[in-house]
Amino acid sequence: MTDTWTLLHNPRCSKSRAALELLQAHGIEADVVRYLDTPLDADALRTLLRRLDIAPRGLLRTGEDAYREFGLADEALDDEALIAAMAAHPKLIERPILVRGEHAVIGRPTERLLELLG
């Protein structure tokens, strides 16, 4: 069985570009998904969150204008509301994210991606 690697990537993000370089330096050819061009739907986000083993709030980019605009800091918002916001506005999703099988890691810092190499 071969491992399948997927990198959720934004080429305009320096951390995301560094993640791609790190993978290439380790001889890993990942399927690169430009998630801003091909957004994840709510089901895919739920699967990703399970693989990351985090709650939806942990995947949000709190510095984005949309985070403030949609009031996503409101603790009363449930997980489904946060997932819906990320599905509708993929810029809200933290990046880069490396997926290997049933596991995933957010590459902040980039070296965290190495956790999936073992």
ROKEDREN-320308 format. One record per residue (C-alpha): residue in one letter; residue number from 1; x, y negated, z negated. Coordinates in nm, 4 decimals, decimal comma. Last residue first. Layout:
N
resn:resi:x:y:z
A:NUM:X:Y:Z
...
***
This chain:
118
resn:resi:x:y:z
G:118:0,7376:-0,8814:-1,0661
L:117:0,6843:-1,1497:-0,8028
L:116:0,3577:-1,2798:-0,9452
E:115:0,5203:-1,4754:-1,2284
L:114:0,7509:-1,6381:-0,9681
L:113:0,4643:-1,8706:-0,8769
R:112:0,5164:-2,0413:-1,2128
E:111:0,8379:-2,1839:-1,0683
T:110:0,6310:-2,4429:-0,8785
P:109:0,5358:-2,6190:-1,2009
R:108:0,2509:-2,6224:-1,1459
G:107:0,2090:-2,3354:-0,9000
I:106:-0,1347:-2,2163:-1,0099
V:105:-0,1303:-1,8394:-1,0475
A:104:-0,3319:-1,5543:-0,9036
H:103:-0,3960:-1,1884:-0,9715
E:102:-0,6239:-0,9277:-0,8138
G:101:-0,4039:-0,8746:-0,5110
R:100:-0,1479:-1,1517:-0,4922
V:99:-0,2876:-1,5039:-0,4898
L:98:-0,0707:-1,8145:-0,5005
I:97:-0,2330:-2,1465:-0,5812
P:96:-0,0832:-2,4838:-0,4912
R:95:-0,2794:-2,6763:-0,5974
E:94:-0,5590:-2,7877:-0,8266
I:93:-0,9020:-2,8049:-0,6673
L:92:-1,0767:-3,1450:-0,6649
K:91:-0,9668:-3,2070:-0,3049
P:90:-1,2054:-2,9190:-0,2246
H:89:-1,5099:-3,1468:-0,2568
A:88:-1,8314:-2,9490:-0,2001
A:87:-1,6904:-2,6203:-0,3303
M:86:-1,5150:-2,8047:-0,6136
A:85:-1,8378:-2,9815:-0,7153
A:84:-2,0368:-2,6572:-0,6998
I:83:-1,7786:-2,4860:-0,9216
L:82:-1,8042:-2,7703:-1,1745
A:81:-2,1841:-2,7519:-1,1772
E:80:-2,1670:-2,3729:-1,2137
D:79:-1,9316:-2,4014:-1,5107
D:78:-2,1689:-2,6237:-1,7053
L:77:-2,1575:-3,0015:-1,7274
A:76:-2,2120:-3,1183:-2,0865
E:75:-1,8370:-3,1801:-2,1240
D:74:-1,8693:-3,4828:-1,8941
A:73:-1,5229:-3,5236:-1,7416
L:72:-1,6837:-3,4372:-1,4069
G:71:-1,8569:-3,7744:-1,3841
F:70:-1,9008:-3,7498:-1,0071
E:69:-1,7001:-4,0631:-0,9287
R:68:-1,4396:-3,9873:-1,1948
Y:67:-1,3470:-3,6462:-1,0554
A:66:-1,4070:-3,7732:-0,6997
D:65:-1,1285:-4,0296:-0,7479
E:64:-0,8843:-3,7456:-0,8130
G:63:-0,6696:-3,7561:-1,1265
T:62:-0,8615:-3,4785:-1,3025
R:61:-0,7635:-3,2143:-1,0493
L:60:-0,9958:-2,9373:-1,1601
L:59:-0,8863:-2,5739:-1,1903
G:58:-0,8837:-2,5626:-1,5709
R:57:-1,2420:-2,6960:-1,5823
P:56:-1,3513:-2,3873:-1,3891
A:55:-1,2460:-2,1552:-1,6725
I:54:-0,9246:-1,9578:-1,6347
D:53:-0,8200:-1,5992:-1,5691
L:52:-0,6503:-1,6965:-1,2404
R:51:-0,7982:-1,3884:-1,0731
R:50:-1,1375:-1,4604:-1,2297
L:49:-1,1129:-1,8252:-1,1217
L:48:-1,0335:-1,7131:-0,7662
T:47:-1,3352:-1,4827:-0,7575
R:46:-1,5607:-1,7634:-0,8832
L:45:-1,4097:-1,9976:-0,6227
A:44:-1,4771:-1,7454:-0,3456
D:43:-1,8394:-1,7209:-0,4583
A:42:-1,8769:-2,1008:-0,4679
D:41:-1,7390:-2,1482:-0,1172
L:40:-1,3715:-2,2086:-0,0510
P:39:-1,2951:-2,4878:0,1920
T:38:-1,1270:-2,4224:0,5288
D:37:-0,9625:-2,7523:0,6272
L:36:-0,9003:-2,8613:0,2666
Y:35:-0,8148:-2,5004:0,1795
R:34:-0,5277:-2,4834:0,4216
V:33:-0,4858:-2,1109:0,3763
V:32:-0,1347:-1,9793:0,4275
D:31:-0,1080:-1,6019:0,4499
A:30:0,2116:-1,5407:0,2605
E:29:0,5391:-1,4150:0,3953
I:28:0,7598:-1,3538:0,0957
G:27:1,1332:-1,3388:0,1584
H:26:1,2217:-1,4995:-0,1745
A:25:1,3386:-1,8234:-0,0081
Q:24:1,0162:-1,8191:0,1958
L:23:0,8114:-1,8078:-0,1233
L:22:1,0054:-2,0985:-0,2723
E:21:0,9680:-2,3024:0,0488
L:20:0,5905:-2,2497:0,0480
A:19:0,5724:-2,3533:-0,3153
A:18:0,7799:-2,6652:-0,2452
R:17:0,5308:-2,7633:0,0277
S:16:0,2461:-2,7207:-0,2222
K:15:0,4278:-2,9244:-0,4833
S:14:0,4922:-3,2005:-0,2246
C:13:0,1236:-3,2159:-0,1294
R:12:0,0438:-3,3223:0,2293
P:11:0,0681:-2,9602:0,3483
N:10:-0,2186:-2,8591:0,1183
H:9:-0,1932:-2,4878:0,0528
L:8:-0,3838:-2,2019:-0,0988
L:7:-0,1131:-1,9395:-0,0647
T:6:-0,2172:-1,5821:0,0028
W:5:0,0006:-1,2763:-0,0520
T:4:-0,1094:-0,9285:0,0434
D:3:0,0909:-0,6500:-0,1100
T:2:0,1398:-0,3377:0,0954
M:1:0,0000:0,0000:0,0000
***
